[in-house]
């Protein structure tokens, strides 16, 4: 106490407790493992060894005469009665009391105790079981039988009473009475375990007909497919194969297509497979796949495929695999019907051996999934579904009228005011041509051009008219095409080529002239090349030369000059070609285009080697550019300062005056050469 007071005095004089102190965590200085390790088993063994010794057992009271025995029984009964009087609802006290009386061979008293307990709680199943067990142990068979009768009358849903009752009668050899117990029990329509116990009892005595009768009642009381399968298996195990098949067939009729699950079909098929009835097995599997929902026959497909691998041919195996893949596609399409690649794969799978109507149904389902967004990139794959549908109707189904309806439906779906697909217009018109409906094909392409003109549509229509040798219509189409897109040089060239083929040179030249005068041509160099080639083919050299001059007025590109020079060379006008080279060399020198000029000199040198003389060749060789090293200033990475950089460049001899560094270098080389000669 003094220590506590002293400790309290240190905390302060105002009698208020100070702040609680949190003890510091102990620090482990040495974390190395101990030399001697102690296991959990050693700790538990040590605890066991140190436990205190158990107390001595209570002393046994010897009983020497009947008076002491009566005394003992009186005390025990008084103890039991006092316990019961304290709490009559505790059934364990009653059971201990009755079992003690039975142990003393006081059967009447034990029965009296049990009867008093049943008056207290007649719904306690354990009490009934202890009572009946006591009667049977002591050979009171009739008493036990009466007790079981009372129990099943009061508690008919207590399955333990029925099991024990029937088991007792069977152990006594009273099979008829055991059967009567089961029959009374079956009237209450118990759970399946009771029925199976009844069937097993009948089978123990080889009563197959009685067991079959029980099964018949059982499958009516509990109408589930698994019990029908057990019934059929029972018949098969006992050698009644026709009856087993009849059970399966009756089960299919009983449950119908809606309630028959795949396990029942699989059991029926495996039964037929064991009987070597392979055609019946195949029929059952196909019927089940047809009747069951797509999502309910995964295991059935697996069993079917395994069966075909064991007993089928290649065609049958392929059919099973196709059916399985079809189920997978259906499941995936149920999740995302806008996946057009998936539809293509599905259609490709079914194209082999499927019926026309089935494949047509798949096409109809596919094209019904119109893209929700009116943007062309979302419609590209979708339109190919329509194209494949039309080709299927024409080539495989050979239904031309339906093919025409498919094309019309596809064109009605496309929003032509926003975008269109020229391919489907052209395919529709080509289909009509194959049906010898030329006017209808022209009408289709005319509607397409009037509704949504495109370059591809014009070219397709023109190609059709050319194949039909309708040149007047072709001229009209070219004119409409040029009105639609006058900047397309390919159209001008094709139009001029057409006139050239027809022999109207003036008309062709006029078309070229109109094209060259148009200011905003997409690729004008192609147009000029085609025009020049046209004049060259006609061998009108002056007009071709004039075209080159006109083109050089518009552009000074070195390729045009080289083409001009090659043209003069091809017609053996070497002087004119040499003059062209000089003109372009002068131009490039003025524009300071060193790289282009170097390429020009290479071409010029090749020309002189082939068609020139030594004088002209030496002139070109003399003016050949030389590769020299030079320096230049460039901005540094740090900024603000300039750095010197060395680089290589080509310098022409006629430009040496403009290159002082090059002149200084040549003077140094001459000085060095003169010194070497003086030393020699």
Buried (B, 14 or more C-beta within 10 A) or exposed (E): EEEEEEEEEEEEEEEEEEEEEEEEEEEEEEEEEEEEEEEEEEEEEEEEEEEEEEEEEEEEEEEEEEEEEEEEBEEBBEEBEEBBEEEBEBBEBBBBBBBBBBEBEBBEBBBEBBEBBBEBEEEBEEBBBBBBBBBBEBEBBEBBBEBBBBBBEEBBEBBEBBBBBBBBBBEBEBBEBBBEBBEBBBEEEBEBEBBBBBBEBBBEEEBBEBBBEBBEEBBEEBEBBEBBBBBBBBBBEBEBEEBBBEBBEBBBEBBEEEEBBBEBBBBBBBBBBEBEBBEBBBEBBBBBBEBBEBEBBBEBBEBBBEBBEEEBEEEBBBBBBBBBBBBBBEEBBEEEBBBBEBBBBBBEBBEEEBEEEEBBEBBEEBBEBEBEEEEBEEBEBBBBBBBBBBBBBBEEBEBBEBBBEBBEEBBEBBEBEEBBBBBBBBBBBBBBBEBEBBEBBBEBBBBBBEEBBBBBBBBBBBEBBBEBEBBEBBBEBBEBBBEBBBBBBBBBBBBBBBBBEEEBBEBBBEBBEBBBEBEEBEEBBBBBBBBBEBBBEBEBBEBBBEBBEEBBEEEEBBEBBBBBBEBBBEBEBBEBBBEBBEBBBEBBBEEEBBEBBBBBBEBBBEBBEEBBEEEBBEEBEEBEBEEBEBEEEEEEEEEEEEEEEEEEBBBBEEBEEEBEEBEEBEEEEEEEEEEEEEEE
